[in-house]
Amino acid sequence: MLHYTIDELLGKEAEDLLEYTATAIPKEQLHLPGPDFIDRIFQQSNRPVPVLRSLATLFNHGRLAGTGYLSILPIDQGIEHTAGASFAPNPMYFDPENVIRLAMEGGCNAVATTFGNLGMVARKYAHKIPFIVKINHNELLTYPTKYSQIMFGSVEEAWNLGAVAVGATIYFGSEDSNRQIVEVAEAFERAHQLGMATILWCYTRNNAFKTAEKDYHVAADITGQANHLGVTLQADIIKQKLPENNGGFKALNFSKWSPAMYDKLTTDHPIDLCRYQVLNCYMGRAGLINSGGESQGASDLQQSVRTAVINKRAGGTGLILGRRAFQRPFEEGVDLLNLVQDVYIDETITVA
């Protein structure tokens, strides 16, 4: 077991992150997570009754059951980053059963992985932990490398596997984004018809978004707009990278922006930047889960807890953390997942 306090892991940022009061958009304007989140938000929506049941299955499993928060283990890197590169630190995860075991023993709400992984063990585990099928991927065997999400299976097959939700990625800003938007919109419509919830990886991808000075792929304004497009496609939950800067529209001189976006709707504080992402998820009606990111080794615990604190205090719905958990020994991965979940369980860590 890990023996760290949240304060110790946050270090010199502890006071700033734990005591900060948001000054741009007050928390009272948000639709915040809670035990009654589905009743408050989705009961009045157009989602079919079976979708409400699937959402309830997601929100009422694992260590965070009944809190309104989510801890999801995503392992699709075998395709997105090649299996060898992803699983070399811990080859046990070439076996999909260990993917499911990590999610279960780690107390996660659900496991998000590929058709192949879930299909191989579906009859053993579909009734033991909620399945999220990642239905599209960026394959890495085309040379030169390109970044284009393509469908790896059908929504019907995800339903046949016993999934309660489907997940998909759109690379907003890429040359292929229009095709991906149409494909995902159709897939999400079908998923809702079949009673499954929908989760969208709202990633931005364009070489022009990265300059010599900054990487605006993680700018609050650009990622926030990606989130807004995602909820327009009727994603129930939005997955997004934690914002690291802002002002991408201004710096790159594209799209449309208002000075009020930067002067009134947010500040440079990391909690306010993340809150701008929540703002673009219909004020929190669609839950924002931030991604854990790649493993950096020794700093993984600190960075994961930092992301969780920012997400929770901004009004987000949880964390979707993969590589930092599975690219380390099994028990250490379980401990890391539990430590992140502790942030959402801790009632003293409140919305800013």
C-alpha positions in Angstrom: 0.0 0.0 0.0 1.1 3.6 -0.7 1.4 5.8 2.4 1.2 9.3 1.0 -1.2 12.1 1.9 -2.7 14.3 -0.8 -0.9 17.3 0.7 2.4 15.6 0.5 2.0 14.6 -3.1 0.9 18.1 -4.1 3.9 19.6 -2.4 4.3 23.3 -2.9 1.1 23.5 -4.9 -1.0 22.0 -2.1 -2.4 25.3 -0.7 -3.0 26.9 -4.1 -4.9 23.9 -5.4 -6.8 22.9 -2.2 -7.7 26.3 -0.9 -8.4 28.1 -4.2 -11.8 29.7 -4.7 -12.8 30.0 -8.4 -13.4 33.6 -9.4 -14.6 33.4 -13.0 -17.5 30.9 -13.2 -18.9 30.2 -9.6 -19.7 26.6 -8.8 -23.3 27.5 -8.2 -23.8 27.9 -11.9 -22.6 24.3 -12.6 -24.4 21.0 -12.7 -22.1 19.2 -10.2 -21.6 15.4 -9.7 -23.5 13.8 -6.9 -25.5 10.6 -6.0 -28.6 12.0 -7.8 -26.7 13.1 -11.0 -28.6 10.8 -13.3 -32.0 11.8 -11.9 -31.1 15.5 -12.0 -29.7 15.6 -15.5 -30.4 12.6 -17.7 -33.9 11.7 -16.5 -35.2 14.9 -18.3 -33.1 14.2 -21.4 -34.0 12.4 -24.6 -31.9 9.4 -23.6 -33.9 6.1 -23.7 -34.7 4.4 -20.5 -32.1 1.6 -21.1 -29.4 4.3 -21.4 -30.3 5.6 -17.9 -29.9 2.0 -16.7 -26.5 1.8 -18.4 -25.4 5.1 -16.9 -26.5 3.9 -13.5 -24.5 0.8 -13.9 -21.4 2.9 -14.7 -21.9 5.3 -11.8 -22.8 2.6 -9.2 -19.8 0.3 -9.5 -16.4 0.2 -7.9 -15.0 2.3 -5.0 -16.7 5.5 -6.3 -20.1 3.9 -6.5 -22.9 6.3 -5.6 -20.7 9.4 -5.5 -21.4 10.7 -8.9 -17.7 10.4 -9.8 -16.0 8.0 -12.2 -12.7 6.1 -12.3 -12.2 4.4 -15.6 -9.3 2.2 -16.7 -8.6 2.7 -20.4 -6.3 0.3 -22.2 -6.4 0.7 -26.0 -2.7 1.6 -26.3 -1.9 -1.7 -27.9 -3.4 -0.2 -31.1 -2.9 3.6 -30.4 0.8 3.3 -29.5 1.7 -0.3 -30.6 1.4 -3.2 -28.2 5.2 -3.7 -27.9 5.8 -0.1 -26.9 2.9 0.0 -24.5 3.3 -3.3 -22.8 7.1 -3.6 -22.8 7.2 -2.2 -19.2 4.8 -4.9 -18.1 4.2 -7.8 -20.6 1.4 -9.3 -18.5 -1.0 -6.9 -20.3 -0.6 -8.6 -23.6 -3.1 -11.0 -22.0 -6.5 -9.1 -22.0 -7.7 -10.9 -18.8 -5.1 -9.0 -16.8 -6.5 -5.8 -18.2 -9.9 -6.7 -16.7 -8.3 -7.9 -13.5 -6.5 -4.6 -13.0 -9.8 -2.6 -13.4 -11.6 -4.9 -11.0 -8.9 -5.1 -8.3 -8.3 -1.3 -8.7 -11.9 -0.6 -7.8 -12.7 1.1 -11.1 -16.3 2.0 -12.3 -15.5 0.4 -15.6 -12.9 -0.8 -18.1 -12.5 0.7 -21.5 -10.7 -1.4 -24.1 -10.8 -2.9 -27.5 -13.3 -5.3 -29.2 -10.6 -8.0 -29.2 -9.7 -7.7 -25.5 -13.3 -7.7 -24.3 -14.4 -10.3 -26.8 -11.8 -12.8 -25.6 -13.1 -12.7 -22.0 -16.6 -11.4 -22.3 -18.5 -14.4 -20.9 -16.3 -14.5 -17.8 -16.4 -10.8 -16.9 -19.2 -8.9 -18.6 -21.5 -9.4 -15.6 -18.7 -8.6 -13.1 -17.5 -5.1 -14.3 -19.1 -2.6 -16.7 -17.5 -2.9 -20.2 -16.9 0.2 -22.4 -15.9 -0.8 -26.0 -13.6 1.6 -27.7 -15.0 1.4 -31.3 -12.5 3.4 -33.3 -8.7 3.7 -33.2 -5.7 5.3 -34.9 -3.6 2.4 -36.3 0.1 2.9 -36.5 1.2 0.6 -39.4 0.6 3.1 -42.2 3.9 4.6 -43.4 4.5 7.5 -43.2 2.5 7.7 -39.9 -0.9 9.4 -40.2 -3.4 10.2 -37.6 -6.8 9.0 -38.6 -9.4 7.3 -36.4 -11.2 4.4 -38.1 -13.9 2.1 -37.0 -12.7 -1.3 -35.7 -16.2 -2.9 -35.3 -19.9 -2.2 -35.1 -22.0 -0.7 -32.3 -24.1 -3.9 -32.5 -21.1 -6.0 -31.7 -20.3 -3.9 -28.7 -23.9 -4.5 -27.5 -23.4 -8.3 -28.1 -20.3 -8.2 -25.9 -22.5 -6.9 -23.0 -21.1 -3.4 -23.1 -22.9 -0.7 -21.1 -21.2 2.1 -23.1 -19.2 2.7 -26.3 -16.2 5.1 -26.5 -14.8 6.8 -29.6 -12.2 9.4 -30.5 -12.5 12.4 -32.8 -9.3 14.3 -33.8 -10.9 17.7 -34.0 -8.9 20.0 -36.3 -7.5 17.2 -38.4 -8.1 16.7 -42.1 -10.3 13.7 -41.3 -12.4 15.3 -38.6 -15.5 15.8 -40.8 -15.6 12.0 -41.6 -15.0 11.1 -38.0 -17.8 13.5 -36.8 -20.3 11.9 -39.2 -19.2 8.3 -38.2 -19.3 9.0 -34.5 -22.6 10.8 -34.6 -24.2 7.8 -36.4 -22.5 5.4 -34.0 -23.7 7.3 -30.9 -27.2 7.5 -32.2 -27.3 3.7 -32.7 -25.7 3.1 -29.3 -28.4 5.1 -27.6 -31.0 3.2 -29.5 -29.6 0.0 -28.1 -29.4 1.3 -24.6 -25.7 2.1 -24.2 -24.1 5.2 -22.9 -21.6 7.2 -25.0 -18.2 8.6 -24.2 -16.2 10.8 -26.6 -12.4 11.3 -26.5 -12.5 14.9 -27.7 -8.8 15.2 -28.8 -7.4 18.0 -31.0 -4.9 17.1 -33.7 -3.3 19.5 -36.1 0.4 20.2 -36.6 -0.4 24.0 -36.7 -1.6 23.8 -33.1 1.9 23.3 -31.9 4.3 26.3 -32.1 7.9 26.8 -31.0 6.6 28.5 -27.9 3.5 26.4 -26.8 1.5 23.3 -27.6 -2.0 24.6 -28.1 -3.4 21.0 -28.4 -3.9 21.5 -24.6 -5.2 25.1 -24.7 -8.4 25.6 -22.6 -10.1 27.5 -25.5 -9.4 24.9 -28.2 -10.1 21.9 -26.0 -13.2 23.6 -24.6 -14.6 24.0 -28.1 -13.8 20.4 -28.8 -15.8 19.5 -25.7 -18.7 21.6 -27.0 -18.7 19.8 -30.3 -18.6 16.5 -28.4 -21.7 17.2 -26.3 -23.4 18.5 -29.5 -22.9 14.9 -30.8 -24.8 13.8 -27.7 -21.9 12.3 -25.9 -23.0 11.5 -22.3 -19.4 11.8 -21.0 -16.5 13.8 -22.4 -12.9 12.7 -22.1 -10.3 15.5 -22.4 -6.7 16.2 -21.6 -6.1 18.6 -18.7 -5.6 22.1 -20.1 -2.1 23.5 -19.7 -2.4 26.9 -21.3 -4.9 29.2 -23.0 -5.3 31.6 -25.9 -4.8 29.2 -28.8 -7.4 30.9 -31.0 -5.7 34.2 -30.5 -2.1 33.0 -30.9 -2.9 30.9 -34.0 -5.3 33.5 -35.4 -8.0 31.1 -36.5 -11.7 30.3 -35.7 -13.6 32.8 -33.7 -12.9 34.2 -30.2 -14.1 36.9 -27.8 -11.9 38.8 -25.3 -14.5 37.8 -22.7 -13.4 34.2 -23.1 -10.1 35.0 -21.5 -11.1 38.0 -19.3 -14.4 36.9 -17.8 -14.9 33.2 -18.3 -11.6 31.9 -17.0 -8.2 32.9 -15.5 -4.8 31.4 -15.7 -5.3 29.3 -12.6 -5.4 25.5 -13.5 -8.7 25.0 -11.8 -10.3 27.8 -13.8 -8.8 26.5 -17.0 -10.4 23.1 -16.3 -13.6 24.7 -15.3 -13.7 26.3 -18.8 -13.7 22.8 -20.2 -16.6 21.9 -17.8 -18.4 25.1 -19.0 -18.3 23.7 -22.5 -19.8 20.4 -21.4 -23.2 22.2 -21.0 -22.2 23.5 -17.6 -21.4 20.0 -16.4 -24.6 18.3 -17.7 -22.2 16.0 -19.6 -19.5 14.8 -17.2 -15.9 15.8 -17.9 -13.3 13.1 -17.2 -9.7 14.2 -17.7 -7.1 11.8 -18.9 -4.1 10.7 -16.9 -1.6 11.0 -19.8 1.6 9.1 -20.4 3.7 7.5 -17.7 6.6 9.7 -16.5 7.9 7.2 -13.9 8.6 8.6 -10.5 6.3 11.6 -10.9 3.2 9.6 -11.9 1.7 9.6 -8.4 2.1 13.3 -7.9 0.8 14.2 -11.4 -2.2 11.8 -11.2 -3.3 13.2 -7.9 -2.8 16.7 -9.1 -5.0 16.1 -12.1 -7.7 14.5 -9.9 -7.7 17.5 -7.5 -8.0 20.0 -10.4 -10.7 18.0 -12.1 -12.8 17.6 -8.9 -12.4 21.1 -7.7 -13.2 22.5 -11.2 -16.5 20.6 -11.2 -15.4 17.6 -13.3 -16.6 14.0 -13.0 -13.5 12.0 -12.6 -10.4 10.5 -14.2 -9.7 8.0 -16.9 -6.2 6.8 -16.2 -4.4 3.9 -18.0 -0.7 4.0 -18.8 0.4 5.2 -15.4 -1.4 2.2 -13.8 -0.6 -0.6 -16.2 3.0 0.3 -17.0 4.1 -0.6 -13.5 3.9 -3.7 -11.3 0.3 -5.0 -10.9 -0.1 -4.1 -7.2 1.5 -0.7 -7.7 -1.1 -0.1 -10.4 -3.9 -1.0 -8.1 -2.5 1.4 -5.4 -2.2 4.2 -7.8 -5.8 3.8 -9.0 -7.0 3.7 -5.4 -5.0 6.8 -4.5 -6.6 8.8 -7.3 -10.0 7.5 -6.2 -9.3 8.7 -2.7 -9.3 12.3 -4.0 -13.0 11.9 -5.0 -13.9 10.0 -1.9 -12.3 12.7 0.4 -15.2 15.1 1.4 -12.7 17.7 2.5 -11.7 18.3 -1.1 -14.6 20.3 -2.3 -15.6 22.1 -5.6 -13.8 25.5 -5.8 
